[in-house]
C-alpha cells in the first residue's frame, strides 16, 4: 500500500514555472499519442524494414496537421510556443484522438482557462456524510487524488472495508492495485483497473504542478507491475457509467452495479460523488 504520509503538500509554483510545466505536459501527451499511431493508419505507405521511431514521425504529424516540422517538434519538446485553438484542433485530428482524448488535449492546451487548477479538497462537511449515509447502496465521495473522503456502510460491506483502514490507506487507486481484498472482491478487476488508470491520468495531467502526483505514481508503479504497465500507455478517459461486479467474501451471489459519477459544485470541482446503482436485486 502506498504510504500517503510521504506525499507532502506541494509548494506553489511561479507563473513562469507553471507555464513551463504545462508546456512539458502537453509535449509528453502529444508524443505518447504519436507513438501509438502507425503510418498506414494515417494514410502513409507502409515501409519495409524497421522504423527508428515508434508510430508516426514528427514530420508526418506536421504534414497531416498542416504545420511546420520545427513548430511541431517544439511543441513535443515542451517549449513555450504560441498555439491557437485552430492549430491544436488540427493536431488532434492528425493524431486521430478519441472524444475523451480530444477533450484532454484541449484541457492541456488550456488557452482560456485560469492560471491554476483548483486546489485539491481534503475535507468535506458533515452534511455530505449525511447524504451518503442515507443511500441504501454503495456510495462514496473522492477527490482529484482518488482519496476517499466519505463512504457509507454499504461500501464496507460490498466494495471494501475502508472503515477498518487508516486514512492513509483510503485511496481508491492504491486500494485497487495493491489491496488483495479488492482484487478478490472485484470480478472484472482488469477492466476496471485499465479504466481507473486512464481516469487518473486526466487528474495527473491537470495537476501537473503538484509534486504529490508524480511521487504517488512512482510509488504505486513500484508496488504494482500492472499499474506500471497501464501507466506507460498514457491512456486517458472521462468518467462514465461503468458496470462492476463484486462478490463479497463468503457469499456466492455476485452483486452487479452501474457506477454513476456526479461532479460537485463549482466550489469543489475536483470532488465526485460515486453511486453504485444495482443492476439486479441485491442480497438483503
N, C-alpha and C positions, 0 to 999 in steps of 0.2 A: 504494500500500500504506500502510495506517495506520501512523504512526510510534509504536510502543509505548513508546519511550523518553520521550515527552512525557506519558505517562499515569502519574503518580506514585501512590504508595500513599495511601490515604485517611487523614485524621485522624479519630480516634474521636469519635463524637457523644455528647452528653449524653443521658440518658433523655428529657428534655423535647424535645430536637431530634429524637430518633429517633421518638417518638410523633407529632410534627408531620409528619415525612416520611412515615410510614406512612399517616396520615390523608389527606395530599395524593395519595399514590399510589393509594389506594382511590378517592378522588374522581375522579381522572383516568380510572381504569378504568371506573367507573360511567358517566361522561359519554360515553366512547367507545362503550360498548355501547348506550346510549340513542340516540345519534346514528344508529346503523345500523338501528334498528328502526322500520319505518314504521307509521303509525296503523292502517291496515287489517290489518296483520299481528297487531296486538294487540287487534283487535276493535272499534276505534273507526271511526265512519263516515268515509268518505273526504271530505275537504274540498276545495272548489273554490278555485282561486287558489293563490298561493304562500304557504307557511308560513314564518314568520320563523325557525323553529327546525328544523334538520335532524333528521329522525327524530321520536321522541316528545318531547313537552314534559315538563318535570319534574313538573308537576301530574298528567299522565296516568300516569306511572310510579308516583307516590304513590298514586293511586286503585287501580291494579292491585295494588300491594303492601300496601295497607291501612294506610298511614302518612300522616301529615300532609305537605302540600307543603313546609312550612317545614323539617320534620325532614329530608326527603329532600334539599332544597336545601342544608342544612348539610353533609350527607354529601358531596355533589358538590363543594362549595366547600372540602373538606378540613378542615373544623372538627372538633375533637376532641369528638365526642359519643358517649355510650354506645350500643353496638349489640349486641343479643342475637343469638344464632345463629338464633332463630326469625325475627327481622326480616331478617337478611341472606339467609336462605333464601328468604323471601317476595320480596325484591327480585330475587334471582336468577331466580325463576320469572317474575316480571313482565317481566324483560328477555330471557326465552327463551334462556338460556345453554345452550351445548352442555356435555356432560360435562366436557371439558377446561376450558372457561371457568368452569364452576361450581366445579371444584376450585381454579382460580386465585383466584376470588373468596374462597373460604374461606381460602386462604393469605394473602390480603391483609387479610382481617378479623383473622386471627391471634389469635383470642381466647384460646387456650390454649397458645400457642407460647412458646418462650423469648424474651427481650427482644432478642436479636441473632441474625441469621443466622450460621451457622458461617463462619469465615474461609475465603477462597479458598486452595486448596492450590497452591503454586508449584513444588514438587519432590516426586518420588516415589522410593522406594527402588529399588536395583538389581534386587531380586527381581521387581518388576513389569516392568521392562525384559526380564528373562529370560523371563517368561511370554509377553509379547507377541512376542518374537523366536522362540519355539518354534512359533508358529502359521504355517501354510503360506499362508494368505490374508491380505489386508489386515486389520490390527488396530492400534488406537491408543487412547491414553488422553487425555482432555481434562478441563479443569476448568470451573468455572462461567463463566469468561470466554471459553470456547471456545479456550483456549490449548492447543496440542499439547505434551504432556509426555513422551510415549513413543510410538514407532511402529516398525514392522518394515520390512524391505526391500521387502515386497510393496506397502506403501503408496507408497514411492518409485516403484516400477515401474508400478503400475496406477492409482493415485489422483493423486498429485502428488509431485514430488521435493522433500520437505521437508529432507532432509539437506543439500542444497546451499544452503539458505536460512539466514539469520541467525535467532537466537532470536526477535527482534522480528517477523520475518515469518511465524512459525509460529502463526498464529491461523486457525482454520477459517472464521470469519465473514469476515474481511478477505480471505482467500485466495479464498473462494467468490465474492465480489462484485467483487474488483479484480484478480485474477491472470488474465491471458489464457490461461495454460496450463490452469487449472482449467475455464475456460469452454469450451475446445476439447475437453477430455477427457470432461467430464460431459455426456452426451447429453440427459438430462432435467433440464437446468440450471434452467429456470423453475420446475418443480415443487419441486425441492429448495431453491431459493432462498426460495420462499414458506414452505415447511415450516421451514427453518432460522431464518428471521427470527421466526416465531411461537414457536419453542422458545426463542430467545434473549430474547424479550420476557419470558418467565417468570423467567429469571435476572435480567434488568434490574429487574423489579419486586421480586423477592425481595431484591436487594441495593441497594434504593433509597438507602440511606445511604452507598453507596460512590461517590464522585465519579468514579472510573475509568469507570463505565458511561456516564454522560451525555457525558463527553468522547469516549469511543470512538465512541458512536453519532453524535455531532455530526461527528467527523472522517470516519467512514465514509459518512455521508449526503452530505457534500460531494464525496467521491470517486466515489460510486456513486448515480446517479439512481434505479436500480432498487431499491436498498436503501431510499433515502429514501421512495419511493412505498409500498413494502411496510410500512415502519415506521409510516407515518401511519395505516395500517389498524388498528393496535393489536390484531392477531390474536394469540391465544395457543394453543399446542398442546403436549401432552405428547410425550415421546419415545416412538416406537412402531416396530415393524418396518416398514422402508421399503425399497422396491426402487429401486436405482440402476443406471444403465447407463454404463459407462466404455469409452472407446476410446483406448488409449494411442497416442501419436504413432508413425506408421509402421506401424501394424497395421490390418488390415481387420476383424478379429474384434471384436465388441462384447462385453465382459465384463459379465455381469448378476449382481448381488449383492443379497442382503437384508441390511440393516444391523440388527444386533441390539445394543441398548444395555443394558449391565448397570451398575447402581449399585454403588458401592464400599461399604466398611464404614461403620459409624456414626462412625468417627474422621475420615473424609473423605467426607461426604455429597455434596460438590459434584463429585466425580470420577465419570467414566463410562468404562467400557471398551466400545469400539465394535468389533464383529467383523463383517467382511464375509463372509457365508456365500454361496458360489457357487450360483446357480440352475441353471446349466448347466456342462458340462465346460469348464474353463479351458485356455487355451493354455499349453503347457509352456514 
